[in-house]
Amino acid sequence: GVGFFTQARPECFVVNPEKAQIMADMGCKIVGLGVESGNYWLRKNVLNRPMKDGIVETAVGSLKEAGIMVAAYYIIGFPYETEAMVQQTIDLHRRIKPERFSVRFLHPFPGTLIRELCVREGYIAEDYEDLKQDASFFTQPVLNLPSPPHPTRERLIELRKEFETNIKVEMKKKEVQLEQKKIELEQEIQRKAKLLFR
């Protein structure tokens, strides 16, 4: 049958780990998880999302065990986020090894608490969208964050590139290792076949 994609919160697979298998039985092939940040303090105090450390890893484990691929969504460029906090997000990504992922810069939408915080602190103009800005959270930071403690805009762009480059290099390395194992297995089968048919 035709499989499907859905999105979910990591917490639901910790409270009910059997959900992953139920979804797999229904034909779910991939689940998108909003991971956002690898730093607990930032998740709790800035994102108002007090998801404890370890929950993402547990959720991803349940999904992969059920045969479901994971897409992880990360955001960098938060208010009060240091370079060390960005590194924690990269480290989390390396631990969970999702099949797909994206890294975006924060664009706090109007009507959200984080937007109110950013306007209050002077990180974004209240009428930002009306100013027809060219910035896109896909390619560059939207907020004007003071450095220090935040990384500069240029450094954030570099970190995003490093994040994606490091991960892609790691994935390529895994592909090469798998290909090498496949070759070794084929050679072992051929060697055993020659012994068998002597």
Contacts in CASP RR format, 6 or more apart in sequence:
PFRMAT RR
TARGET T0000
AUTHOR 0000-0000-0000
METHOD contacts of the structure
MODEL  1
GVGFFTQARPECFVVNPEKAQIMADMGCKIVGLGVESGNYWLRKNVLNRP
MKDGIVETAVGSLKEAGIMVAAYYIIGFPYETEAMVQQTIDLHRRIKPER
FSVRFLHPFPGTLIRELCVREGYIAEDYEDLKQDASFFTQPVLNLPSPPH
PTRERLIELRKEFETNIKVEMKKKEVQLEQKKIELEQEIQRKAKLLFR
1 27 0 8 1.000
3 27 0 8 1.000
3 28 0 8 1.000
3 29 0 8 1.000
4 26 0 8 1.000
4 27 0 8 1.000
4 28 0 8 1.000
4 29 0 8 1.000
5 28 0 8 1.000
5 29 0 8 1.000
5 30 0 8 1.000
5 31 0 8 1.000
5 32 0 8 1.000
5 71 0 8 1.000
6 23 0 8 1.000
6 28 0 8 1.000
6 31 0 8 1.000
6 32 0 8 1.000
7 31 0 8 1.000
7 32 0 8 1.000
7 33 0 8 1.000
7 34 0 8 1.000
8 31 0 8 1.000
8 32 0 8 1.000
8 33 0 8 1.000
9 33 0 8 1.000
9 34 0 8 1.000
10 33 0 8 1.000
10 34 0 8 1.000
10 35 0 8 1.000
10 51 0 8 1.000
10 55 0 8 1.000
10 56 0 8 1.000
10 58 0 8 1.000
10 59 0 8 1.000
10 60 0 8 1.000
11 51 0 8 1.000
11 55 0 8 1.000
11 59 0 8 1.000
12 19 0 8 1.000
12 59 0 8 1.000
13 19 0 8 1.000
13 20 0 8 1.000
13 58 0 8 1.000
13 59 0 8 1.000
13 62 0 8 1.000
13 63 0 8 1.000
14 55 0 8 1.000
14 58 0 8 1.000
14 59 0 8 1.000
14 62 0 8 1.000
17 58 0 8 1.000
17 62 0 8 1.000
19 62 0 8 1.000
20 62 0 8 1.000
20 63 0 8 1.000
20 65 0 8 1.000
20 66 0 8 1.000
20 68 0 8 1.000
21 66 0 8 1.000
23 31 0 8 1.000
23 66 0 8 1.000
23 68 0 8 1.000
24 66 0 8 1.000
24 67 0 8 1.000
24 68 0 8 1.000
28 68 0 8 1.000
29 68 0 8 1.000
29 69 0 8 1.000
30 68 0 8 1.000
30 69 0 8 1.000
30 70 0 8 1.000
30 71 0 8 1.000
30 99 0 8 1.000
30 100 0 8 1.000
31 63 0 8 1.000
31 68 0 8 1.000
31 69 0 8 1.000
31 70 0 8 1.000
31 71 0 8 1.000
32 70 0 8 1.000
32 71 0 8 1.000
32 72 0 8 1.000
32 73 0 8 1.000
33 56 0 8 1.000
33 59 0 8 1.000
33 60 0 8 1.000
33 70 0 8 1.000
33 71 0 8 1.000
33 72 0 8 1.000
33 73 0 8 1.000
33 98 0 8 1.000
34 72 0 8 1.000
34 73 0 8 1.000
34 74 0 8 1.000
35 56 0 8 1.000
35 72 0 8 1.000
35 73 0 8 1.000
35 74 0 8 1.000
35 89 0 8 1.000
35 92 0 8 1.000
35 93 0 8 1.000
35 96 0 8 1.000
36 43 0 8 1.000
36 47 0 8 1.000
36 49 0 8 1.000
36 73 0 8 1.000
36 74 0 8 1.000
36 75 0 8 1.000
37 43 0 8 1.000
37 47 0 8 1.000
37 74 0 8 1.000
37 75 0 8 1.000
37 76 0 8 1.000
37 78 0 8 1.000
37 81 0 8 1.000
37 85 0 8 1.000
37 88 0 8 1.000
37 89 0 8 1.000
38 53 0 8 1.000
38 56 0 8 1.000
38 85 0 8 1.000
38 88 0 8 1.000
38 89 0 8 1.000
38 91 0 8 1.000
38 92 0 8 1.000
39 81 0 8 1.000
39 85 0 8 1.000
39 88 0 8 1.000
39 89 0 8 1.000
40 50 0 8 1.000
40 51 0 8 1.000
40 52 0 8 1.000
40 53 0 8 1.000
41 85 0 8 1.000
42 78 0 8 1.000
42 80 0 8 1.000
42 81 0 8 1.000
42 85 0 8 1.000
43 49 0 8 1.000
43 50 0 8 1.000
43 51 0 8 1.000
44 50 0 8 1.000
45 80 0 8 1.000
46 78 0 8 1.000
46 79 0 8 1.000
46 80 0 8 1.000
46 81 0 8 1.000
46 114 0 8 1.000
46 117 0 8 1.000
47 78 0 8 1.000
47 114 0 8 1.000
48 113 0 8 1.000
48 114 0 8 1.000
56 72 0 8 1.000
56 92 0 8 1.000
56 96 0 8 1.000
57 92 0 8 1.000
57 95 0 8 1.000
57 96 0 8 1.000
60 70 0 8 1.000
60 72 0 8 1.000
60 96 0 8 1.000
60 98 0 8 1.000
63 69 0 8 1.000
63 70 0 8 1.000
64 70 0 8 1.000
69 98 0 8 1.000
69 99 0 8 1.000
69 100 0 8 1.000
70 96 0 8 1.000
70 98 0 8 1.000
70 99 0 8 1.000
70 100 0 8 1.000
71 98 0 8 1.000
71 99 0 8 1.000
71 100 0 8 1.000
71 101 0 8 1.000
71 102 0 8 1.000
72 93 0 8 1.000
72 96 0 8 1.000
72 98 0 8 1.000
72 100 0 8 1.000
72 101 0 8 1.000
72 102 0 8 1.000
73 101 0 8 1.000
73 102 0 8 1.000
73 104 0 8 1.000
74 89 0 8 1.000
74 93 0 8 1.000
74 101 0 8 1.000
74 102 0 8 1.000
74 103 0 8 1.000
74 104 0 8 1.000
74 163 0 8 1.000
75 103 0 8 1.000
75 104 0 8 1.000
75 105 0 8 1.000
75 106 0 8 1.000
76 86 0 8 1.000
76 89 0 8 1.000
76 103 0 8 1.000
76 104 0 8 1.000
76 105 0 8 1.000
76 106 0 8 1.000
76 156 0 8 1.000
76 159 0 8 1.000
76 160 0 8 1.000
76 163 0 8 1.000
77 86 0 8 1.000
77 105 0 8 1.000
77 106 0 8 1.000
77 141 0 8 1.000
77 143 0 8 1.000
77 145 0 8 1.000
77 150 0 8 1.000
77 151 0 8 1.000
77 156 0 8 1.000
78 85 0 8 1.000
78 106 0 8 1.000
78 114 0 8 1.000
79 114 0 8 1.000
79 117 0 8 1.000
79 118 0 8 1.000
79 121 0 8 1.000
79 123 0 8 1.000
79 143 0 8 1.000
79 145 0 8 1.000
79 150 0 8 1.000
80 149 0 8 1.000
80 150 0 8 1.000
81 150 0 8 1.000
81 151 0 8 1.000
82 148 0 8 1.000
82 149 0 8 1.000
82 150 0 8 1.000
82 151 0 8 1.000
83 151 0 8 1.000
83 155 0 8 1.000
83 159 0 8 1.000
86 151 0 8 1.000
86 156 0 8 1.000
86 159 0 8 1.000
86 163 0 8 1.000
89 163 0 8 1.000
90 162 0 8 1.000
90 163 0 8 1.000
90 166 0 8 1.000
90 167 0 8 1.000
93 101 0 8 1.000
93 163 0 8 1.000
93 167 0 8 1.000
94 167 0 8 1.000
94 170 0 8 1.000
101 167 0 8 1.000
103 160 0 8 1.000
103 163 0 8 1.000
103 164 0 8 1.000
104 137 0 8 1.000
104 138 0 8 1.000
105 137 0 8 1.000
105 138 0 8 1.000
105 140 0 8 1.000
105 141 0 8 1.000
105 142 0 8 1.000
105 143 0 8 1.000
105 156 0 8 1.000
105 160 0 8 1.000
106 114 0 8 1.000
106 137 0 8 1.000
106 141 0 8 1.000
106 142 0 8 1.000
106 143 0 8 1.000
107 137 0 8 1.000
107 142 0 8 1.000
108 114 0 8 1.000
108 115 0 8 1.000
108 117 0 8 1.000
108 118 0 8 1.000
108 124 0 8 1.000
108 142 0 8 1.000
108 143 0 8 1.000
109 115 0 8 1.000
110 129 0 8 1.000
115 124 0 8 1.000
117 123 0 8 1.000
118 124 0 8 1.000
118 143 0 8 1.000
119 125 0 8 1.000
119 126 0 8 1.000
122 144 0 8 1.000
123 143 0 8 1.000
123 144 0 8 1.000
123 145 0 8 1.000
124 142 0 8 1.000
124 143 0 8 1.000
124 144 0 8 1.000
125 131 0 8 1.000
128 142 0 8 1.000
133 142 0 8 1.000
135 141 0 8 1.000
135 142 0 8 1.000
140 153 0 8 1.000
140 157 0 8 1.000
141 153 0 8 1.000
141 156 0 8 1.000
141 157 0 8 1.000
145 151 0 8 1.000
145 153 0 8 1.000
147 155 0 8 1.000
150 156 0 8 1.000
151 159 0 8 1.000
END
